[in-house]
Amino acid sequence: MKYADEVIELLSSYPHKTFRVKTIVNYINPKKRERRSTTRQVQRVLESLAEMGNIEVKVRDKLGGGAEYKWS
């Protein structure tokens, strides 16, 4: 996975902080032009980390509210 190292580095550096996908994407690649593809790749990394149990996922109840991710 392309951005796995960057996602793991960010989340593990701040284990008690929660991050939304937008924050992670802006940390990895702030260029607006490549944001959509970066977002998809980051979401894939987050899904695999969640399946392995490395991160905690807090899903929002409200419509339009994104999930928050935290290193566990």
Helices and strands as residue ranges (DSSP letters): H 4-13, E 19-20, H 21-28, G 32-34, H 35-52, E 55-58, E 68-71
